[in-house]
Amino acid sequence: MLPAGRAQALRSSRDSTACAAKPGPRSVGSSSRSSFPRRRVAVQALDTSALEEQQQQQQAAQLNGNGSSTAHQHMAAAAAAGVSRPSGPTATLTDEDVNGMQLDGIQLEQQQQPTGLYVRVRGMVKHFNTAKGVFKAVDGVDVDIPPSSICALLGPSGSGKTTLLRLVAGLELPTGGKIYFDDLDATDLAVQDRQVGMVFQSYALFNHMTVSENIKFGLQVRKLPVDHDKRAADLLELVQLTGLGDRYPRQLSGGQRQRVALARALASNPRLLLLDEPFGALDAVVRKQLRAGLKEIVRSVGVTTIIVTHDQEEAFDLADQVVIFNRGLIEQSGSPNEIIKRPATPFVMGFVGDTNSVPAGCMLVRRSGFNPRLGKARVMFRPSDIRLSKEYVATLDGQQVTPATVNEAANMGWTMKYTLKFDDDVEVEFSVTRAQADKEFKLDVGQRIYAVVPPSAMMEFDETELGSAPII
Ligand SMILES: Nc1ncnc2c1ncn2[C@@H]1O[C@H](COP(=O)(O)OP(=O)(O)OP(=O)(O)O)[C@@H](O)[C@H]1O
């Protein structure tokens, strides 16, 4: 539960510190309508994590002795035993960074700070030059993320999720396309002017600083006009770590460290929170707890949130909008319900949830009345769409049944999984909850059953449509 009054306190603090900043060195917002740099606080939303990431990359490049190392090499080096972690606040930022964050000329503004950013990505392209040629990591992506909503980027490994997140953060320069924050063309905006907070899988905390010092770090560097101690205390309460401010990161559990990272990312009131596998290194129970807390916190402070995750349950539970990536492109974007109930492509159907895949000409498909188009090789459907009768019936739900034999039964704990083998040797999986198995669907191996699948639940596809191998 969110501590009473914390979110309000944090919001009020945002309101009272609303400022206008001069545009940063790279804030070339081309739209003349844009009021972003003048109207909004670039200041209080300047988040340390993006800068630290940039800093890590520079340091890692130096460690590699190669100023032109790829971003991936940088990150790998940075991740290696925290070697590239900065040793102290003054060592973390270049003069240029700090100059970019100075508050000279900033006027206090009493106007209410808007909540989350409205993020629009248009025609985004990011190609990397590799030894094998041009690698299309992101290849023409449009996404709209409404203010204060949570968007999850989901997809196979290497599909371009993190690259898109880094493009939005300003940590990668696009090969093509535009990024808009509200009505501002933010494509060329400097990282420190993006009002972005970030949390990564690796904890990204300064080990030599206490928890409170970690949270206050960005506020101090920027000399933000808020009570730093109070803000750190408020954030610690928000992430339910009150009393642990004097500890060092090594004295915390993995889950606690991630909560500190979240508090630190929120300290400067970002209008956009970017999370890259924030709970990836944690066990399932802790992940679930943190997930619930994260949802409540980001909702309460109203920050627009983009999260990259491999965990489908996490994506569907957290997000208002789930974006499914494949090979640098978006296969589908929609609410969790839309994605689950109406997958737009065979890839999404196969990627999200369990599916059975059978030849288009098999008995089950033919008897169902489904008419595959010519040239299509297979048909998919969800195991949960199978209806069956243990007694012989000619039709079930108005459809002609297909007889099958229970070939295998697997006890999965809370569910039972059965393999059904039709008389043309085609096998499908059928699963029921333990409660259903105990009551109506207790099946024995060798038993005959009679199955139907509604044609409306079937999707035909070509094998090539399911590919997720990256394209070079
Ligand atoms: N700097 C780079 N140079 C060359 N290729 C890169 C670079 N950065 C990313 N890539 C490649 O771009 C593709 C997309 O990478 P990205 O990290 O965005 O994938 P992802 O969907 O986040 O994967 P994962 O879920 O495994 O983190 C990958 O194949 C990756 O190897």
The ligand as a Tripos MOL2 file, in Angstrom:
@<TRIPOS>MOLECULE
LIG
   31    33     1     0     0
SMALL
NO_CHARGES

@<TRIPOS>ATOM
      1 N1         25.5240   -0.8780  -30.6410 N.pl3     1 LIG1
      2 C1         25.0760   -1.9290  -31.3150 C.ar      1 LIG1
      3 N2         25.7540   -2.3960  -32.3760 N.ar      1 LIG1
      4 C2         25.3150   -3.4260  -33.1030 C.ar      1 LIG1
      5 N3         24.1650   -4.0910  -32.8280 N.ar      1 LIG1
      6 C3         23.4500   -3.6710  -31.7710 C.ar      1 LIG1
      7 C4         23.8660   -2.5800  -30.9610 C.ar      1 LIG1
      8 N4         22.9320   -2.3950  -29.9990 N.ar      1 LIG1
      9 C5         22.0070   -3.3390  -30.2010 C.ar      1 LIG1
     10 N5         22.3090   -4.0970  -31.2450 N.ar      1 LIG1
     11 C6         21.5540   -5.2220  -31.7910 C.3       1 LIG1
     12 O1         20.2420   -4.7640  -32.0390 O.3       1 LIG1
     13 C7         19.3110   -5.7900  -31.7530 C.3       1 LIG1
     14 C8         18.2640   -5.2520  -30.8240 C.3       1 LIG1
     15 O2         18.8750   -5.1020  -29.5750 O.3       1 LIG1
     16 P1         18.0190   -4.7260  -28.3060 P.3       1 LIG1
     17 O3         18.9430   -4.6590  -27.1580 O.co2     1 LIG1
     18 O4         17.2050   -3.5340  -28.6200 O.co2     1 LIG1
     19 O5         17.0710   -5.9880  -28.2090 O.3       1 LIG1
     20 P2         16.0200   -6.3810  -27.0880 P.3       1 LIG1
     21 O6         14.7280   -6.6460  -27.7560 O.co2     1 LIG1
     22 O7         16.0220   -5.3500  -26.0100 O.co2     1 LIG1
     23 O8         16.6730   -7.7340  -26.5920 O.3       1 LIG1
     24 P3         16.7770   -8.3360  -25.1300 P.3       1 LIG1
     25 O9         15.3680   -8.6700  -24.7600 O.co2     1 LIG1
     26 O10        17.6250   -9.5500  -25.3160 O.co2     1 LIG1
     27 O11        17.3990   -7.2930  -24.2570 O.co2     1 LIG1
     28 C9         20.1020   -6.9440  -31.1710 C.3       1 LIG1
     29 O12        20.2700   -7.9450  -32.1400 O.3       1 LIG1
     30 C10        21.4110   -6.3280  -30.7830 C.3       1 LIG1
     31 O13        22.4790   -7.2420  -30.8660 O.3       1 LIG1
@<TRIPOS>BOND
     1     1     2 1
     2     2     3 ar
     3     2     7 ar
     4     3     4 ar
     5     4     5 ar
     6     5     6 ar
     7     6     7 ar
     8     6    10 ar
     9     7     8 ar
    10     8     9 ar
    11     9    10 ar
    12    10    11 1
    13    11    12 1
    14    11    30 1
    15    12    13 1
    16    13    14 1
    17    13    28 1
    18    14    15 1
    19    15    16 1
    20    16    17 2
    21    16    18 1
    22    16    19 1
    23    19    20 1
    24    20    21 2
    25    20    22 1
    26    20    23 1
    27    23    24 1
    28    24    25 2
    29    24    26 1
    30    24    27 1
    31    28    29 1
    32    28    30 1
    33    30    31 1
@<TRIPOS>SUBSTRUCTURE
     1 LIG1         1 GROUP 0 **** ****
